[in-house]
């Protein structure tokens, strides 16, 4: 998507980002797109206070993607330096805009920042390991499954209310 406009989020963008991320992952509106987690989790997908902290801290930024003439962000992602590599998370595209290449463009911009601006040689992320279609999307973009897992934060409502008891994250990684 060549007409995407990228910028770094500001604190005044927090409400719009929360709305965007929620629309992509939770509730009935998320079912319009393919990234929904509505069958896996209820509740919040993002905590506004954690988002504010991510925007404020060094070597951490939230990228927003928009288009000329469109109000508010239509895609976002959080990147940060973590353990000597870039970490990619909070990736969301408005459900009605999914499948048009904007997510791919935003991922590319996040990788560019980590590689060129921060001079890091790898990007990592965690994905719910039951999200086969999403993992396959990342694999087509050069990410590989590492076989390393992290537990889902059961009991912490800031990350959602699980609808099943077998959730965990797998670490995916790509050399940049």
Backbone as JSON Lines, residues from 0, in Angstrom:
{"i":0,"aa":"X","n":[0.86,-1.18,0.0],"ca":[0.0,0.0,0.0],"c":[0.9,1.23,0.0]}
{"i":1,"aa":"X","n":[1.05,1.86,-1.12],"ca":[2.02,2.94,-1.26],"c":[1.52,4.27,-0.71]}
{"i":2,"aa":"X","n":[0.24,4.44,-0.49],"ca":[-0.25,5.72,-0.02],"c":[-0.4,5.79,1.5]}
{"i":3,"aa":"X","n":[0.17,4.83,2.22],"ca":[0.12,4.86,3.68],"c":[1.01,5.97,4.21]}
{"i":4,"aa":"X","n":[0.54,6.62,5.24],"ca":[1.29,7.67,5.92],"c":[1.61,7.15,7.31]}
{"i":5,"aa":"X","n":[2.91,7.06,7.63],"ca":[3.33,6.54,8.93],"c":[3.76,7.69,9.83]}
{"i":6,"aa":"X","n":[3.44,7.54,11.11],"ca":[3.91,8.5,12.12],"c":[3.97,7.81,13.46]}
{"i":7,"aa":"X","n":[4.68,8.44,14.39],"ca":[4.77,7.93,15.75],"c":[3.58,8.43,16.55]}
{"i":8,"aa":"X","n":[3.01,7.56,17.37],"ca":[1.86,7.93,18.19],"c":[2.29,8.91,19.28]}
{"i":9,"aa":"X","n":[1.36,9.75,19.65],"ca":[1.52,10.7,20.76],"c":[0.53,10.31,21.85]}
{"i":10,"aa":"X","n":[0.71,10.85,23.03],"ca":[-0.2,10.52,24.14],"c":[-1.65,10.85,23.79]}
{"i":11,"aa":"X","n":[-1.86,11.88,23.01],"ca":[-3.24,12.24,22.65],"c":[-3.89,11.24,21.68]}
{"i":12,"aa":"X","n":[-3.13,10.29,21.17],"ca":[-3.66,9.25,20.28],"c":[-4.17,8.02,21.03]}
{"i":13,"aa":"X","n":[-3.97,7.97,22.35],"ca":[-4.27,6.74,23.11],"c":[-5.7,6.26,22.9]}
{"i":14,"aa":"X","n":[-6.69,7.12,23.01],"ca":[-8.08,6.68,22.86],"c":[-8.34,6.09,21.48]}
{"i":15,"aa":"X","n":[-7.8,6.72,20.44],"ca":[-7.99,6.22,19.08],"c":[-7.3,4.87,18.88]}
{"i":16,"aa":"X","n":[-6.14,4.69,19.5],"ca":[-5.43,3.42,19.38],"c":[-6.19,2.3,20.1]}
{"i":17,"aa":"X","n":[-6.69,2.6,21.3],"ca":[-7.48,1.6,22.04],"c":[-8.69,1.18,21.2]}
{"i":18,"aa":"X","n":[-9.36,2.13,20.59],"ca":[-10.52,1.83,19.75],"c":[-10.11,0.97,18.55]}
{"i":19,"aa":"X","n":[-9.02,1.32,17.9],"ca":[-8.53,0.58,16.75],"c":[-8.2,-0.86,17.12]}
{"i":20,"aa":"X","n":[-7.41,-1.05,18.17],"ca":[-6.98,-2.39,18.57],"c":[-8.18,-3.24,19.0]}
{"i":21,"aa":"X","n":[-9.08,-2.64,19.74],"ca":[-10.28,-3.37,20.17],"c":[-11.11,-3.8,18.97]}
{"i":22,"aa":"X","n":[-11.26,-2.91,17.98],"ca":[-12.08,-3.24,16.81],"c":[-11.49,-4.4,16.02]}
{"i":23,"aa":"X","n":[-10.16,-4.56,16.06],"ca":[-9.51,-5.63,15.29],"c":[-9.53,-6.97,15.99]}
{"i":24,"aa":"X","n":[-9.68,-6.99,17.32],"ca":[-9.5,-8.24,18.06],"c":[-10.68,-8.69,18.91]}
{"i":25,"aa":"X","n":[-11.54,-7.79,19.33],"ca":[-12.57,-8.16,20.29],"c":[-13.96,-7.81,19.78]}
{"i":26,"aa":"X","n":[-14.92,-8.6,20.22],"ca":[-16.32,-8.32,19.95],"c":[-16.74,-8.6,18.52]}
{"i":27,"aa":"X","n":[-17.99,-8.33,18.25],"ca":[-18.57,-8.64,16.95],"c":[-17.94,-7.84,15.82]}
{"i":28,"aa":"X","n":[-17.56,-6.59,16.07],"ca":[-16.97,-5.79,15.0],"c":[-15.69,-6.42,14.47]}
{"i":29,"aa":"X","n":[-14.96,-7.14,15.32],"ca":[-13.7,-7.75,14.9],"c":[-13.92,-8.91,13.93]}
{"i":30,"aa":"X","n":[-15.11,-9.47,13.91],"ca":[-15.38,-10.63,13.04],"c":[-15.42,-10.27,11.56]}
{"i":31,"aa":"X","n":[-15.47,-8.97,11.26],"ca":[-15.43,-8.52,9.87],"c":[-14.07,-8.86,9.25]}
{"i":32,"aa":"X","n":[-13.02,-8.79,10.06],"ca":[-11.67,-9.09,9.59],"c":[-11.26,-10.51,9.96]}
{"i":33,"aa":"X","n":[-10.03,-10.86,9.62],"ca":[-9.55,-12.22,9.87],"c":[-8.67,-12.31,11.11]}
{"i":34,"aa":"X","n":[-8.39,-11.2,11.78],"ca":[-7.49,-11.22,12.94],"c":[-8.23,-11.36,14.26]}
{"i":35,"aa":"X","n":[-9.52,-11.53,14.23],"ca":[-10.31,-11.58,15.45],"c":[-9.83,-12.65,16.44]}
{"i":36,"aa":"X","n":[-9.92,-12.3,17.71],"ca":[-9.69,-13.26,18.79],"c":[-10.97,-13.47,19.59]}
{"i":37,"aa":"X","n":[-12.1,-13.07,19.0],"ca":[-13.37,-13.08,19.72],"c":[-13.78,-14.47,20.21]}
{"i":38,"aa":"X","n":[-13.33,-15.52,19.55],"ca":[-13.66,-16.87,20.01],"c":[-12.7,-17.36,21.09]}
{"i":39,"aa":"X","n":[-11.6,-16.64,21.29],"ca":[-10.59,-17.04,22.26],"c":[-10.63,-16.21,23.54]}
{"i":40,"aa":"X","n":[-10.93,-14.92,23.4],"ca":[-10.83,-13.99,24.52],"c":[-11.96,-12.98,24.49]}
{"i":41,"aa":"X","n":[-12.41,-12.61,25.66],"ca":[-13.33,-11.49,25.84],"c":[-12.56,-10.39,26.54]}
{"i":42,"aa":"X","n":[-13.24,-9.3,26.82],"ca":[-12.62,-8.23,27.59],"c":[-11.66,-7.38,26.77]}
{"i":43,"aa":"X","n":[-10.78,-6.7,27.47],"ca":[-9.87,-5.76,26.85],"c":[-8.74,-6.45,26.1]}
{"i":44,"aa":"X","n":[-8.24,-5.82,25.06],"ca":[-7.07,-6.3,24.33],"c":[-5.87,-5.42,24.66]}
{"i":45,"aa":"X","n":[-6.15,-4.23,25.18],"ca":[-5.08,-3.26,25.41],"c":[-5.43,-2.42,26.62]}
{"i":46,"aa":"X","n":[-4.43,-2.13,27.43],"ca":[-4.61,-1.31,28.62],"c":[-4.09,0.1,28.32]}
{"i":47,"aa":"X","n":[-4.93,1.14,28.46],"ca":[-4.49,2.5,28.14],"c":[-3.27,2.95,28.94]}
{"i":48,"aa":"X","n":[-3.17,2.55,30.2],"ca":[-2.01,2.95,31.0],"c":[-0.73,2.3,30.5]}
{"i":49,"aa":"X","n":[-0.79,1.02,30.13],"ca":[0.38,0.36,29.55],"c":[0.76,0.99,28.21]}
{"i":50,"aa":"X","n":[-0.24,1.36,27.43],"ca":[0.0,2.01,26.15],"c":[0.71,3.35,26.36]}
{"i":51,"aa":"X","n":[0.26,4.14,27.31],"ca":[0.92,5.42,27.62],"c":[2.38,5.19,28.01]}
{"i":52,"aa":"X","n":[2.63,4.17,28.82],"ca":[4.0,3.85,29.24],"c":[4.84,3.45,28.03]}
{"i":53,"aa":"X","n":[4.27,2.67,27.1],"ca":[5.0,2.27,25.89],"c":[5.36,3.48,25.04]}
{"i":54,"aa":"X","n":[4.47,4.44,24.94],"ca":[4.73,5.66,24.15],"c":[5.83,6.49,24.79]}
{"i":55,"aa":"X","n":[5.88,6.52,26.1],"ca":[6.84,7.36,26.83],"c":[8.24,6.78,26.93]}
{"i":56,"aa":"X","n":[8.37,5.46,26.98],"ca":[9.68,4.88,27.31],"c":[10.65,4.92,26.14]}
{"i":57,"aa":"X","n":[11.95,4.98,26.45],"ca":[12.97,4.99,25.4],"c":[12.99,3.68,24.62]}
{"i":58,"aa":"X","n":[13.42,3.77,23.37],"ca":[13.53,2.61,22.48],"c":[12.22,1.84,22.4]}
{"i":59,"aa":"X","n":[11.15,2.59,22.35],"ca":[9.8,2.05,22.25],"c":[8.96,3.08,21.51]}
{"i":60,"aa":"X","n":[8.21,2.62,20.55],"ca":[7.29,3.56,19.89],"c":[6.11,2.79,19.32]}
{"i":61,"aa":"X","n":[5.05,3.53,19.17],"ca":[3.85,2.99,18.54],"c":[3.75,3.66,17.18]}
{"i":62,"aa":"X","n":[3.81,2.85,16.14],"ca":[3.67,3.33,14.77],"c":[2.2,3.36,14.4]}
{"i":63,"aa":"X","n":[1.79,4.45,13.79],"ca":[0.42,4.57,13.29],"c":[0.48,4.68,11.78]}
{"i":64,"aa":"X","n":[-0.47,4.06,11.12],"ca":[-0.61,4.19,9.67],"c":[-1.96,4.81,9.39]}
{"i":65,"aa":"X","n":[-1.94,5.78,8.51],"ca":[-3.16,6.43,8.09],"c":[-3.11,6.69,6.59]}
{"i":66,"aa":"X","n":[-4.11,7.35,6.12],"ca":[-4.18,7.73,4.71],"c":[-4.69,9.15,4.63]}
{"i":67,"aa":"X","n":[-4.25,9.86,3.62],"ca":[-4.72,11.22,3.41],"c":[-6.24,11.21,3.29]}
{"i":68,"aa":"X","n":[-6.88,12.11,3.98],"ca":[-8.32,12.24,3.91],"c":[-9.09,11.3,4.81]}
{"i":69,"aa":"X","n":[-8.39,10.42,5.54],"ca":[-9.04,9.49,6.46],"c":[-8.72,9.93,7.89]}
{"i":70,"aa":"X","n":[-9.74,10.16,8.68],"ca":[-9.53,10.61,10.06],"c":[-9.07,9.46,10.94]}
{"i":71,"aa":"X","n":[-8.07,9.71,11.73],"ca":[-7.59,8.73,12.7],"c":[-6.77,7.62,12.08]}
{"i":72,"aa":"X","n":[-6.1,6.86,12.93],"ca":[-5.27,5.76,12.44],"c":[-6.12,4.6,11.94]}
{"i":73,"aa":"X","n":[-5.62,3.93,10.9],"ca":[-6.31,2.74,10.41],"c":[-5.5,1.48,10.67]}
{"i":74,"aa":"X","n":[-4.27,1.66,11.16],"ca":[-3.44,0.52,11.56],"c":[-2.41,1.01,12.57]}
{"i":75,"aa":"X","n":[-1.93,0.09,13.41],"ca":[-0.92,0.45,14.39],"c":[-0.1,-0.77,14.75]}
{"i":76,"aa":"X","n":[1.06,-0.51,15.34],"ca":[1.92,-1.57,15.87],"c":[2.85,-0.94,16.9]}
{"i":77,"aa":"X","n":[3.19,-1.7,17.91],"ca":[4.17,-1.27,18.91],"c":[5.48,-1.98,18.62]}
{"i":78,"aa":"X","n":[6.57,-1.22,18.62],"ca":[7.89,-1.82,18.53],"c":[8.73,-1.3,19.69]}
{"i":79,"aa":"X","n":[9.62,-2.16,20.15],"ca":[10.49,-1.79,21.27],"c":[11.75,-2.63,21.2]}
{"i":80,"aa":"X","n":[12.8,-2.14,21.83],"ca":[14.0,-2.96,21.97],"c":[13.82,-3.83,23.19]}
{"i":81,"aa":"X","n":[14.03,-5.13,23.0],"ca":[13.87,-6.09,24.1],"c":[14.91,-7.18,23.93]}
{"i":82,"aa":"X","n":[15.78,-7.32,24.92],"ca":[16.8,-8.38,24.92],"c":[17.66,-8.37,23.66]}
{"i":83,"aa":"X","n":[18.04,-7.17,23.21],"ca":[18.95,-7.05,22.08],"c":[18.33,-7.2,20.71]}
{"i":84,"aa":"X","n":[17.01,-7.28,20.64],"ca":[16.31,-7.4,19.36],"c":[15.1,-6.47,19.39]}
{"i":85,"aa":"X","n":[14.51,-6.27,18.22],"ca":[13.25,-5.54,18.17],"c":[12.13,-6.46,18.62]}
{"i":86,"aa":"X","n":[11.14,-5.9,19.28],"ca":[9.94,-6.65,19.64],"c":[8.78,-5.98,18.92]}
{"i":87,"aa":"X","n":[7.93,-6.79,18.28],"ca":[6.8,-6.3,17.5],"c":[5.52,-6.8,18.15]}
{"i":88,"aa":"X","n":[4.61,-5.91,18.43],"ca":[3.35,-6.31,19.06],"c":[2.25,-5.3,18.8]}
{"i":89,"aa":"X","n":[1.11,-5.54,19.41],"ca":[-0.06,-4.66,19.32],"c":[-0.39,-4.29,17.87]}
{"i":90,"aa":"X","n":[-0.24,-5.24,16.99],"ca":[-0.45,-5.04,15.56],"c":[-1.93,-5.11,15.26]}
{"i":91,"aa":"X","n":[-2.46,-4.06,14.68],"ca":[-3.9,-4.04,14.39],"c":[-4.17,-3.23,13.13]}
{"i":92,"aa":"X","n":[-5.1,-3.73,12.33],"ca":[-5.61,-3.03,11.16],"c":[-7.13,-3.04,11.28]}
{"i":93,"aa":"X","n":[-7.76,-1.91,11.02],"ca":[-9.23,-1.88,11.09],"c":[-9.79,-3.05,10.29]}
{"i":94,"aa":"X","n":[-10.75,-3.78,10.85],"ca":[-11.26,-4.99,10.19],"c":[-11.7,-4.78,8.74]}
{"i":95,"aa":"X","n":[-12.36,-3.68,8.47],"ca":[-12.85,-3.45,7.11],"c":[-11.74,-3.1,6.13]}
{"i":96,"aa":"X","n":[-10.52,-2.86,6.63],"ca":[-9.38,-2.51,5.78],"c":[-8.37,-3.66,5.66]}
{"i":97,"aa":"X","n":[-8.63,-4.77,6.33],"ca":[-7.71,-5.9,6.3],"c":[-7.71,-6.56,4.92]}
{"i":98,"aa":"X","n":[-6.56,-7.09,4.55],"ca":[-6.43,-7.79,3.28],"c":[-6.05,-6.91,2.11]}
{"i":99,"aa":"X","n":[-5.79,-5.62,2.35],"ca":[-5.46,-4.69,1.25],"c":[-3.98,-4.32,1.22]}
{"i":100,"aa":"X","n":[-3.17,-4.92,2.09],"ca":[-1.73,-4.65,2.05],"c":[-1.22,-3.66,3.07]}
{"i":101,"aa":"X","n":[-2.12,-3.01,3.79],"ca":[-1.67,-2.01,4.76],"c":[-0.88,-2.66,5.9]}
{"i":102,"aa":"X","n":[-1.31,-3.81,6.39],"ca":[-0.59,-4.49,7.45],"c":[0.81,-4.88,7.02]}
{"i":103,"aa":"X","n":[0.93,-5.37,5.8],"ca":[2.24,-5.73,5.27],"c":[3.14,-4.5,5.2]}
{"i":104,"aa":"X","n":[2.6,-3.37,4.75],"ca":[3.37,-2.13,4.68],"c":[3.8,-1.66,6.08]}
{"i":105,"aa":"X","n":[2.9,-1.77,7.04],"ca":[3.23,-1.34,8.4],"c":[4.29,-2.25,9.02]}
{"i":106,"aa":"X","n":[4.17,-3.55,8.81],"ca":[5.2,-4.47,9.29],"c":[6.55,-4.12,8.67]}
{"i":107,"aa":"X","n":[6.57,-3.81,7.38],"ca":[7.8,-3.42,6.71],"c":[8.41,-2.16,7.3]}
{"i":108,"aa":"X","n":[7.58,-1.19,7.62],"ca":[8.07,0.05,8.24],"c":[8.62,-0.23,9.64]}
{"i":109,"aa":"X","n":[7.96,-1.08,10.4],"ca":[8.46,-1.44,11.74],"c":[9.81,-2.14,11.62]}
{"i":110,"aa":"X","n":[9.94,-3.05,10.67],"ca":[11.22,-3.73,10.46],"c":[12.3,-2.73,10.04]}
{"i":111,"aa":"X","n":[11.96,-1.77,9.2],"ca":[12.92,-0.75,8.77],"c":[13.44,0.06,9.96]}
{"i":112,"aa":"X","n":[12.54,0.5,10.84],"ca":[12.94,1.27,12.01],"c":[13.9,0.46,12.87]}
{"i":113,"aa":"X","n":[13.54,-0.78,13.15],"ca":[14.38,-1.63,14.0],"c":[15.74,-1.88,13.35]}
{"i":114,"aa":"X","n":[15.76,-2.14,12.07],"ca":[17.0,-2.46,11.35],"c":[17.86,-1.21,11.12]}
{"i":115,"aa":"X","n":[17.27,-0.15,10.58],"ca":[18.05,1.02,10.15],"c":[18.23,2.07,11.24]}
{"i":116,"aa":"X","n":[17.17,2.38,11.97],"ca":[17.26,3.43,12.97],"c":[17.86,2.92,14.28]}
{"i":117,"aa":"X","n":[17.46,1.74,14.69],"ca":[17.94,1.19,15.97],"c":[19.13,0.26,15.8]}
{"i":118,"aa":"X","n":[19.43,-0.15,14.55],"ca":[20.58,-1.01,14.26],"c":[20.53,-2.36,14.97]}
{"i":119,"aa":"X","n":[19.35,-2.94,15.03],"ca":[19.17,-4.27,15.62],"c":[19.05,-5.29,14.49]}
{"i":120,"aa":"X","n":[19.48,-6.51,14.76],"ca":[19.58,-7.5,13.69],"c":[18.44,-8.51,13.64]}
{"i":121,"aa":"X","n":[17.48,-8.4,14.57],"ca":[16.37,-9.36,14.57],"c":[15.11,-8.71,15.11]}
{"i":122,"aa":"X","n":[13.98,-9.26,14.7],"ca":[12.68,-8.85,15.23],"c":[12.04,-10.1,15.81]}
{"i":123,"aa":"X","n":[11.46,-9.94,16.99],"ca":[10.72,-11.03,17.63],"c":[9.31,-10.58,17.94]}
{"i":124,"aa":"X","n":[8.47,-11.56,18.13],"ca":[7.08,-11.29,18.52],"c":[6.55,-12.53,19.22]}
{"i":125,"aa":"X","n":[5.43,-12.36,19.89],"ca":[4.73,-13.51,20.44],"c":[3.33,-13.55,19.84]}
{"i":126,"aa":"X","n":[2.9,-14.76,19.49],"ca":[1.59,-14.97,18.87],"c":[0.93,-16.14,19.59]}
{"i":127,"aa":"X","n":[-0.35,-16.03,19.87],"ca":[-1.07,-17.17,20.44],"c":[-0.86,-18.37,19.52]}
{"i":128,"aa":"X","n":[-0.36,-19.45,20.07],"ca":[0.03,-20.59,19.22],"c":[-1.14,-21.31,18.58]}
{"i":129,"aa":"X","n":[-2.36,-21.0,18.97],"ca":[-3.54,-21.59,18.33],"c":[-3.98,-20.79,17.1]}
{"i":130,"aa":"X","n":[-3.29,-19.68,16.82],"ca":[-3.64,-18.81,15.69],"c":[-2.87,-19.23,14.43]}
{"i":131,"aa":"X","n":[-3.17,-20.42,13.93],"ca":[-2.43,-20.98,12.8],"c":[-2.41,-20.08,11.57]}
{"i":132,"aa":"X","n":[-3.53,-19.48,11.22],"ca":[-3.61,-18.63,10.04],"c":[-2.72,-17.39,10.2]}
{"i":133,"aa":"X","n":[-2.71,-16.81,11.39],"ca":[-1.88,-15.64,11.65],"c":[-0.39,-16.01,11.63]}
{"i":134,"aa":"X","n":[-0.04,-17.13,12.24],"ca":[1.35,-17.58,12.23],"c":[1.8,-17.83,10.79]}
{"i":135,"aa":"X","n":[0.95,-18.42,9.98],"ca":[1.28,-18.67,8.57],"c":[1.52,-17.35,7.83]}
{"i":136,"aa":"X","n":[0.73,-16.32,8.14],"ca":[0.91,-14.99,7.53],"c":[2.3,-14.47,7.84]}
{"i":137,"aa":"X","n":[2.71,-14.58,9.11],"ca":[4.05,-14.12,9.49],"c":[5.14,-14.98,8.84]}
{"i":138,"aa":"X","n":[4.92,-16.27,8.76],"ca":[5.91,-17.14,8.12],"c":[6.12,-16.74,6.66]}
{"i":139,"aa":"X","n":[5.05,-16.36,5.96],"ca":[5.19,-15.92,4.57],"c":[5.99,-14.62,4.47]}
{"i":140,"aa":"X","n":[6.15,-13.93,5.56],"ca":[6.93,-12.68,5.6],"c":[8.3,-12.89,6.24]}
{"i":141,"aa":"X","n":[8.72,-14.14,6.37],"ca":[10.07,-14.44,6.79],"c":[10.27,-14.77,8.26]}
{"i":142,"aa":"X","n":[9.2,-14.77,9.03],"ca":[9.32,-15.12,10.45],"c":[9.34,-16.64,10.6]}
{"i":143,"aa":"X","n":[10.03,-17.1,11.62],"ca":[10.07,-18.55,11.86],"c":[9.63,-18.83,13.29]}
{"i":144,"aa":"X","n":[9.03,-19.98,13.44],"ca":[8.63,-20.45,14.78],"c":[9.89,-20.89,15.51]}
{"i":145,"aa":"X","n":[10.04,-20.47,16.74],"ca":[11.25,-20.8,17.5],"c":[11.08,-22.01,18.4]}
{"i":146,"aa":"X","n":[9.85,-22.41,18.67],"ca":[9.61,-23.5,19.62],"c":[9.7,-23.04,21.07]}
{"i":147,"aa":"X","n":[9.9,-21.72,21.27],"ca":[9.91,-21.16,22.62],"c":[8.53,-20.58,22.9]}
{"i":148,"aa":"X","n":[8.06,-20.81,24.12],"ca":[6.71,-20.4,24.49],"c":[6.74,-19.54,25.74]}
{"i":149,"aa":"X","n":[5.73,-18.68,25.83],"ca":[5.53,-17.87,27.03],"c":[4.1,-18.09,27.49]}
{"i":150,"aa":"X","n":[3.89,-18.1,28.79],"ca":[2.53,-18.34,29.28],"c":[1.6,-17.17,29.0]}
{"i":151,"aa":"X","n":[0.33,-17.48,28.84],"ca":[-0.67,-16.43,28.75],"c":[-0.88,-15.87,30.15]}
{"i":152,"aa":"X","n":[-1.05,-14.55,30.3],"ca":[-1.21,-13.97,31.65],"c":[-2.62,-14.17,32.22]}
{"i":153,"aa":"X","n":[-2.96,-15.42,32.49],"ca":[-4.26,-15.72,33.09],"c":[-4.38,-14.95,34.4]}
{"i":154,"aa":"X","n":[-5.56,-14.4,34.65],"ca":[-5.81,-13.67,35.87],"c":[-5.52,-12.18,35.77]}
{"i":155,"aa":"X","n":[-4.94,-11.72,34.67],"ca":[-4.67,-10.3,34.47],"c":[-5.63,-9.78,33.4]}
{"i":156,"aa":"X","n":[-6.72,-9.18,33.83],"ca":[-7.79,-8.76,32.93],"c":[-7.34,-7.7,31.93]}
{"i":157,"aa":"X","n":[-6.18,-7.07,32.17],"ca":[-5.69,-6.07,31.21],"c":[-5.4,-6.68,29.85]}
{"i":158,"aa":"X","n":[-5.24,-8.01,29.79],"ca":[-4.89,-8.69,28.55],"c":[-6.01,-9.56,28.02]}
{"i":159,"aa":"X","n":[-7.19,-9.42,28.59],"ca":[-8.34,-10.17,28.11],"c":[-8.79,-11.24,29.08]}
{"i":160,"aa":"X","n":[-9.98,-11.72,28.84],"ca":[-10.6,-12.75,29.65],"c":[-10.69,-14.01,28.8]}
{"i":161,"aa":"X","n":[-9.82,-14.98,29.06],"ca":[-9.75,-16.18,28.22],"c":[-11.05,-16.98,28.22]}
{"i":162,"aa":"X","n":[-11.38,-17.5,27.07],"ca":[-12.55,-18.36,26.92],"c":[-12.14,-19.83,26.92]}
{"i":163,"aa":"X","n":[-10.83,-20.1,27.06],"ca":[-10.32,-21.46,27.12],"c":[-9.06,-21.46,27.99]}
{"i":164,"aa":"X","n":[-8.67,-22.65,28.42],"ca":[-7.57,-22.74,29.39],"c":[-6.26,-23.24,28.81]}
{"i":165,"aa":"X","n":[-6.13,-23.24,27.48],"ca":[-4.92,-23.77,26.86],"c":[-4.13,-22.72,26.07]}
{"i":166,"aa":"X","n":[-4.32,-21.45,26.39],"ca":[-3.65,-20.4,25.63],"c":[-2.21,-20.21,26.09]}
{"i":167,"aa":"X","n":[-1.34,-20.02,25.12],"ca":[0.05,-19.66,25.39],"c":[0.57,-18.95,24.14]}
{"i":168,"aa":"X","n":[1.68,-18.27,24.29],"ca":[2.3,-17.55,23.19],"c":[3.5,-18.3,22.68]}
{"i":169,"aa":"X","n":[3.68,-18.32,21.37],"ca":[4.92,-18.82,20.78],"c":[5.72,-17.62,20.29]}
{"i":170,"aa":"X","n":[7.03,-17.69,20.48],"ca":[7.92,-16.64,20.0],"c":[8.25,-16.91,18.54]}
{"i":171,"aa":"X","n":[8.02,-15.9,17.7],"ca":[8.42,-15.93,16.3],"c":[9.59,-14.97,16.13]}
{"i":172,"aa":"X","n":[10.46,-15.23,15.16],"ca":[11.66,-14.41,15.01],"c":[12.03,-14.31,13.54]}
{"i":173,"aa":"X","n":[12.62,-13.17,13.19],"ca":[13.1,-12.94,11.83],"c":[14.43,-12.2,11.9]}
{"i":174,"aa":"X","n":[15.42,-12.67,11.17],"ca":[16.68,-11.94,11.04],"c":[16.44,-10.75,10.13]}
{"i":175,"aa":"X","n":[16.94,-9.59,10.53],"ca":[16.78,-8.4,9.72],"c":[18.09,-8.06,9.02]}
